[in-house]
Amino acid sequence: MPGLDRLPTPSPDDAVIVIDAPGDGPGFWAGGPSAVRDDAGTIWLAYRLRRPHGDGRGYANVIARSDDGVTFETVDVLHRDAFDCDSLERPALVVQPDGTWRAYISCATPGTFHWRVDAIDAADPSGFSSATPRTVLPGDPAAMAVKDPVVKLLDGTWHIWLCCHPLDLPDDTDRMHTDYGTSADGLHWDMHGTALSGTPGRWDQRGARAADVLRGGDGWLAYYDGRASKEENAEERTGTAAGSSPGQLVTDAGVVGTGPDGTWSLRYISVIELPDGGMRLYYETRRLDGAHDLRTEYVPPSR
């Protein structure tokens, strides 16, 4: 957003639920959103649905549309079986210059801790389930799982902030950092190293995963998810980061979310910039019974 010098602090008390968890209790999640506003003003939302371990895990990515950003109509559902994987996680949705669409899908390799990212193209968001996926970010089954990409197409260049989980320690595969890459076509990527990582001794010391990245007045601004320990896996909190380049983002000390022992955690923020200068945020939060809902919050220009 031109002139933007800071990101607003999310306020879950001001948010409303747009997608309910698919069940009650821990492990039932609706979230991992990726939101896009097209030239006609329609807001498109891709998100993940999940059940607990042993009951399907991440079983679907859903594509939905809305005229007001609050009430959504499902237009397509991508099922786990179509990707030959154990689980689906957060997708990334992008509209291309010719008006066609691309979705990036995070896929868990069966029987392992490895993840990869596939891409699918469609003439419009309702056609993804009939398209053929192709693996564009394979990771390394022995060394690195990759998932939950944030993808932006800016001035003809594709940018990606990719969550990476080292696999060298089998009991510690929840550790994470964010690598940055660029591409001419969004399919063949040049990775440029780590853009975002946690800080030892802080709430994000176990890892930092970019949630959304925006261009600001003097550089780049990001929301990110972090956690202090393995026990906070899937109950991350949100912080902000900034940098003069997209490949070097420095975290600040702020944090939103109470963690796994509180009433809610907050993660996977996706930002829509609105014509009035405000924003609409989409994010996943924990509720009292342990399930996760997908919420939206309108942020006026003055906040």
KEVEXDO-328972 format. One record per residue (C-alpha): residue in three letters; x, y, z. Coordinates in pm, whole numbers, padded with zeros to 5 digits, always signed. Layout:
BEGIN
ALAXYZ
...
//
This chain:
BEGIN
MET+00000+00000+00000
PRO+00169+00325-00107
GLY+00285+00526+00192
LEU+00216+00248+00443
ASP+00475+00267+00722
ARG+00335+00012+00966
LEU+00088-00273+00982
PRO-00219-00246+01206
THR-00240-00472+01510
PRO-00518-00727+01463
SER-00808-00701+01707
PRO-00999-01032+01728
ASP-01269-00864+01936
ASP-01354-00664+01623
ALA-01353-00968+01393
VAL-01638-01189+01276
ILE-01634-01555+01183
VAL-01661-01615+00809
ILE-01593-01991+00808
ASP-01671-02212+01110
ALA-01445-02499+01211
PRO-01563-02825+01050
GLY-01610-02983+01394
ASP-01581-02921+01766
GLY-01262-02964+01965
PRO-00886-02971+01898
GLY-00774-03060+01546
PHE-01082-02924+01367
TRP-00960-02619+01176
ALA-01092-02375+00920
GLY-00820-02131+00823
GLY-00490-02083+00646
PRO-00654-01817+00426
SER-00523-01656+00108
ALA-00739-01362+00000
VAL-00740-01170-00332
ARG-00955-00877-00449
ASP-01004-00871-00827
ASP-01053-00568-01053
ALA-01431-00600-01026
GLY-01418-00573-00647
THR-01496-00939-00577
ILE-01300-01091-00290
TRP-01178-01446-00347
LEU-01070-01665-00060
ALA-00876-01991-00062
TYR-00856-02172+00272
ARG-00782-02508+00432
LEU-01019-02742+00619
ARG-00871-02991+00863
ARG-00976-03274+01092
PRO-00762-03426+01370
HIS-00481-03678+01311
GLY-00638-04014+01231
ASP-00953-03850+01097
GLY-00829-03697+00774
ARG-00593-03410+00874
GLY-00599-03139+00603
TYR-00863-03290+00379
ALA-00960-02999+00150
ASN-00870-02658+00013
VAL-01182-02451-00056
ILE-01221-02164-00306
ALA-01495-01911-00224
ARG-01614-01569-00341
SER-01777-01271-00170
ASP-01913-00931-00267
ASP-01884-00785+00083
GLY-01582-00972+00220
VAL-01787-01134+00497
THR-02042-01370+00339
PHE-01876-01629+00114
GLU-02008-01869-00148
THR-01807-02184-00222
VAL-01717-02216-00591
ASP-01472-02510-00583
VAL-01328-02770-00346
LEU-00987-02933-00390
HIS-00967-03268-00215
ARG-00655-03423-00065
ASP-00685-03742-00273
ALA-00639-03546-00597
PHE-00286-03454-00486
ASP-00171-03799-00370
CYS-00083-03667-00027
ASP-00157-03722+00342
SER-00268-03366+00413
LEU-00323-03022+00260
GLU-00220-02700+00429
ARG-00244-02332+00349
PRO-00294-02251-00023
ALA-00185-01933-00202
LEU-00414-01768-00459
VAL-00289-01537-00737
VAL-00462-01369-01033
GLN-00232-01355-01336
PRO-00186-01063-01579
ASP-00403-01229-01846
GLY-00691-01270-01602
THR-00639-01640-01540
TRP-00575-01776-01192
ARG-00316-01986-01014
ALA-00328-02166-00681
TYR-00030-02304-00493
ILE-00115-02610-00284
SER+00086-02741+00014
CYS+00097-03122+00009
ALA+00227-03367+00274
THR+00421-03666+00139
PRO+00256-03986+00273
GLY+00428-04147+00568
THR+00692-03875+00614
PHE+00748-03527+00758
HIS+00817-03392+00408
TRP+00598-03135+00229
ARG+00602-03000-00126
VAL+00415-02727-00315
ASP+00212-02791-00633
ALA+00068-02530-00869
ILE-00258-02546-01062
ASP-00391-02299-01321
ALA-00750-02226-01421
ALA-00939-01976-01632
ASP-01131-01873-01320
PRO-01128-01984-00955
SER-01413-02229-01003
GLY-01202-02446-01234
PHE-00909-02551-01014
SER-01042-02896-00926
SER-01048-03000-01292
ALA-00690-02878-01359
THR-00376-03092-01346
PRO-00132-03005-01064
ARG+00243-02984-01115
THR+00508-02980-00846
VAL+00696-02650-00855
LEU+00868-02651-00515
PRO+00966-03009-00431
GLY+01171-02945-00119
ASP+01401-03230-00022
PRO+01251-03550+00126
ALA+01568-03605+00329
ALA+01645-03250+00436
MET+01367-02990+00397
ALA+00988-02969+00396
VAL+00839-02665+00217
LYS+00483-02538+00253
ASP+00251-02242+00321
PRO+00386-02009+00049
VAL+00305-01640+00027
VAL+00315-01550-00344
LYS+00292-01203-00501
LEU+00314-01090-00864
LEU+00453-00734-00861
ASP+00567-00534-01164
GLY+00615-00848-01372
THR+00819-01038-01113
TRP+00689-01324-00902
HIS+00794-01318-00536
ILE+00764-01602-00286
TRP+00812-01629+00088
LEU+00826-02002+00159
CYS+00798-02172+00496
CYS+01080-02424+00539
HIS+01101-02702+00800
PRO+01444-02867+00840
LEU+01418-03247+00861
ASP+01762-03322+01006
LEU+01618-03385+01355
PRO+01313-03617+01333
ASP+01178-03504+01670
ASP+01207-03136+01584
THR+01055-03099+01237
ASP+00823-02824+01362
ARG+01116-02576+01354
MET+01067-02327+01073
HIS+01206-02027+00891
THR+01106-01836+00577
ASP+01308-01836+00254
TYR+01261-01577-00020
GLY+01265-01638-00397
THR+01181-01483-00733
SER+01058-01611-01067
ALA+00976-01491-01416
ASP+00677-01725-01451
GLY+00579-01837-01101
LEU+00678-02195-01182
HIS+01058-02199-01194
TRP+01199-02036-00882
ASP+01535-01890-00788
MET+01565-01904-00410
HIS+01779-01637-00243
GLY+01813-01762+00113
THR+01645-01695+00445
ALA+01437-01378+00470
LEU+01281-01427+00811
SER+01371-01628+01121
GLY+01292-01627+01490
THR+01499-01466+01764
PRO+01662-01679+02038
GLY+01508-01619+02379
ARG+01189-01463+02243
TRP+00833-01577+02180
ASP+00929-01671+01820
GLN+01252-01860+01895
ARG+01117-02190+01758
GLY+01050-02040+01417
ALA+00900-01767+01200
ARG+00665-01820+00904
ALA+00567-01529+00677
ALA+00189-01487+00671
ASP+00162-01190+00432
VAL+00405-00937+00285
LEU+00324-00588+00155
ARG+00523-00309-00002
GLY+00531-00005+00224
GLY+00640+00353+00180
ASP+01009+00287+00247
GLY+01038-00089+00199
TRP+00854-00407+00287
LEU+00624-00498+00573
ALA+00518-00845+00686
TYR+00296-01028+00927
TYR+00444-01354+01045
ASP+00358-01651+01267
GLY+00595-01755+01544
ARG+00620-01989+01836
ALA+00849-02034+02134
SER+00832-02412+02172
LYS+00727-02737+02007
GLU+00417-02735+02229
GLU+00293-02420+02052
ASN+00289-02594+01713
ALA-00043-02509+01541
GLU-00118-02242+01803
GLU+00117-01973+01679
ARG+00094-01605+01753
THR+00141-01315+01511
GLY+00415-01056+01492
THR+00530-00800+01239
ALA+00855-00752+01049
ALA+00999-00494+00811
GLY+01292-00455+00576
SER+01439-00244+00298
SER+01431-00548+00068
PRO+01187-00841+00041
GLY+01462-01090+00118
GLN+01567-00937+00450
LEU+01287-00889+00700
VAL+01364-00795+01060
THR+01118-00895+01331
ASP+01001-00658+01601
ALA+00911-00737+01961
GLY+00533-00715+01923
VAL+00305-01017+01943
VAL-00068-01081+01910
GLY-00225-01399+02047
THR-00217-01574+02381
GLY-00072-01910+02273
PRO-00195-02263+02344
ASP-00290-02208+02710
GLY-00511-01905+02641
THR-00847-01859+02481
TRP-00715-01795+02132
SER-00413-01797+01911
LEU-00388-01600+01588
ARG-00205-01704+01270
TYR-00202-01700+00889
ILE-00306-01337+00834
SER-00394-01250+00474
VAL-00447-00883+00383
ILE-00683-00720+00133
GLU-00613-00354+00055
LEU-00940-00166-00003
PRO-01025+00135-00224
ASP-01110+00348+00081
GLY-00754+00312+00210
GLY-00852+00059+00474
MET-00777-00310+00494
ARG-00962-00631+00545
LEU-00771-00896+00739
TYR-00841-01268+00729
TYR-00689-01497+00990
GLU-00725-01822+01180
THR-00798-01816+01555
ARG-00835-02075+01828
ARG-01160-02086+02019
LEU-01229-02209+02375
ASP-01287-02575+02280
GLY-00961-02591+02081
ALA-01112-02578+01732
HIS-01002-02306+01487
ASP-01233-02065+01304
LEU-01156-01836+01009
ARG-01229-01471+01089
THR-01225-01139+00909
GLU-01169-00790+01046
TYR-01215-00453+00876
VAL-00941-00201+00956
PRO-01034+00161+00873
PRO-00773+00391+00716
SER-00722+00582+01039
ARG-00611+00285+01247
//
